[in-house]
């Protein structure tokens, strides 16, 4: 495990400037795809993407989809285009990685460690919590390797983006002109139809439903399931440790008992990197005469260890003395003014300070070792009697029994993805070597299995009806929206025609910058009907742009914001062009296996 897992971390950089995306991955849908894990689904100039790689990334994207759209995600995932988009994104990542490496860009293990430590899901009171990360990995059944490779790729793409965009600039005139456009107010008439409204018009017959079912039969399945009998030996019990054991443990683990350099700081953040931000930072610094003045700006005291400090701060802080005020310091995203309150140098904790902790750890180690020994002895008997059931009958052991469990449900019980895979590969009556979990050891025997099967129409008729109405209701709403657009383009009144067709009439006033960028920032946006309906999760909208209102006066901060937005747009254009160029230059082959997945 990484060094930082033993130390934890807090980061000014993470707290102030990083809006870290919480990357969540769940062991979900394993076994969805058929085929050997080493089989190839795509090749990029001879470099292979295996079925295993695709499956893992597909599951990751599927869970992201579920987080974003809830139940609606199931409908999106049914579209074959979703699977194609996942593979396309995987190819994109591979192309960008190779290009970044060709430029000499790389990501170190230490960078991945720090990035991981900054993810809020793994923090407790602002500090990295190793237990949370380890529990997450156990709970979802993934190895650190896959998760950390995702983070590494993300960091590499960030570096590539910075490298490509380092020369981007925008003139003052260009920024001011774009700000006038960016801060315009758009006045829309909006009409909308809920999909449920359109679905209410549908009266499907049993024949309609059965035909719908037959064309989507692979969606109506019952997962493979197993029923187990087991004995669980928890890591519990009583034991003692002596003074020699405590001393030996301390001396063997001295590096674990070092308290790192820590500093108590007050920090004021000034966002922005332009001249106005720097001027503001200088002005604030002039007003701060001593550490008490930080309270005026709601700056609280907080301890930071050495590894959580920004590189720009680390050397300055380590040579500083309490009471020193630093700044303005330029960092990514803005400026800092930092007050040093207290400094705690690195030191080795004395045995007396960690004795209770050592006793607790030693006892837990002994208890765990005793339980594992007992489990191994019991397993020897299981092998001798050719099964857990046979042994229980001979020795009168009480066995626990599960209901029929899917892979996901079994993982929740035993928290070991490899053991789960093994259980589902074995036959009825098979037994497994001891399975160790964070809370104890399982001895498992497979009592029964149910193979994956296609459900009959009679078993899922109501679910089919629900799916039919959702899909066909949405399609009907889309047809109504397109029909409305066509009629308005021919000269019919927008509101009257919409009302006649059951649309709800709304009005919307929104800043261009805050609206859907596909519409708001489109160069084709004109007064009148918007020619593409807006498809939302539970309804469809048609928009009619009535007027555009120019901003009266622009504030300096608005121009600064528009400048950043314009640079971001330029970045997107550059990256899209780069990817297309890389794609054109590489030989990309999609294996026939992909369609079978």
C-alpha positions, 0 to 999 in steps of 0.5 A: 500500500502507498506510503501516504496511506499510513500518514493521511493528507490534507491539501491546501491545493485540494481545499482551495483550487481543486474541484475534484471529481469523485471517481466512483467505481462499483463492482457492478455487472461483472460477467455481463460480457461473454468471452475470455478476458484476454480476447481483443476488442480493438487494436490501435496501430497494433496496441490491443484493448482487451475484453477485460479492459473494455468490461472494466471501463464499461462498468465504470461508465455505466455506474457514472451514468447511474449516478447522473441519471438514476433510473433513466440510466437504464434506458440510456444504457440499452442504446447500442450507441452507449457501448460504442461511445464507451469503446470510442472513449477508451480509444480516445484515452489510449491515443491521448496517452500515447501522444502525451508520452511521445512529448515526454509527459508522464505521471509519477506514482507520487502524483497519483498518491497525492491526487488520490488523497485529495478525493473528498470521498476518502477524506475525514475532516479534511484529511485523507482517511486510509481506512475509508479508501481501503474499505471502498476498495473492499466494498466494491471489489476492485484492485487499486491498480484499475482505480489508480490507472484511471487517476493516472490517465486523468492527470496525464490528460490534464498535463497534456491539456496544460502543455497544448494550451500554454500559449493560448491568450486572448486580447483585451478587445477580444475578451471585451467583445466576447463578454458582451456576447457571453452576458447577453440575456436570452428571452425564450418562449418554452413549450414542453411535453412530459413523456408520461403525457404522451404515454397516456395516449398509447393503448398497447395490446398484448400482441404489441407488448409481446412483440416489444418483448421479443425484440428486446428479449436479452434485456429481460433475464434473471442473473446467475445465482448461487445458494451457499452454506458456510461457517464464518469465523470472526476476528474476535477473541482474547489475548495478551501481549508482554513488554518484550513484544511491545518493545520489539514491535516498536523497534521494527516499526520506527518509521510508522511512529514518526510524526511528520513536520506540521504547521498551523496556518491561516490562509486567505485566497484571492481567486483569479490570475489577472492584474486586478486579482494581483492588485487586490492581493497586494491591497489585502496584504497591506492591511494585514499587520499581524496574525489577528488580522486574518480573522477579519477575512474569516480565515481559520487556523488549520494544521497541515503536514509537509506533504499536503503543502503546495510546492510553492509553499513547502520550502518557504514554510519549512524555513519560516518562524511563527508569526511570519506573514507570506504573500501574495504568493502566486499559485495555480488559480490565484494568489495566497496570503499565508500566516504561520501560527505554529510549527511542529518539527518532525519527530520520533514518537516515544514508546510511551506515546504509542504504547496503547496503540501498539498493544491494540495492534498486536492484540488484533494481529494475534487474534487474526492469526489465531482465527486464520490457524483455526480456519485452516485446521477446519478446512483440512477436516473439510477436505478429509470429509469431502465437503463442509456439509459432510463435516457438519453432519459428522461433527454436529457443526451448525452451518449458515445458509444464504438465499440465492445470491447474484454476484453483486449480492455475494460480493456484499457478503464476502467482500472478495471479488476473486472468491466471487468469480471462483464461486460462480465458476465452480459446480454445485457441491464444490467447496472453497479454501478459506476466504479472508475478509476484513471482519473474519474468515469464511468456509464456503460450500456451494449448495445449489446454482441457478443458471442465467436464463431468459425470462418468459413474457408472462413473468415480466409482462408488467415490466414490459408494459412499463418499458414500452410506455416509456420508450414509445411515449418518449418517441411520440413526444419527439414526433410531436415536437418535430411536427410543431417545429415544422408547422412553425417554420411554415408560418403557424403561430408558435404558442397557439399551435403548441397549445392545440397539441397539448404542450405546456407553455412556459417562459424562460429568461436566462444569461447566455453563459448559464444556458445549455452551451449546445444552444446558448453558445451556438453560432447558429442561434437566431431569433425564432424557432430553435430547430432541434427539440431539447430532449430531457430526462422526463420531458421534451421541450421546444424553444422559441427565442423571442429577443436577445438583451445586451448587457448594460454595463460590464464589470471588470470581473465579468470581463475576466470571467468571459475571458476564461470562458473564451480560453476554455472554448479555444482549448476545446477546439484545439483538443478536438482537432488534435484528437481527430488528427491522431485518429486519422494517423492511427490504424484503428481496428474494431474486432468482430468480438466487440459486437458479441459483447 
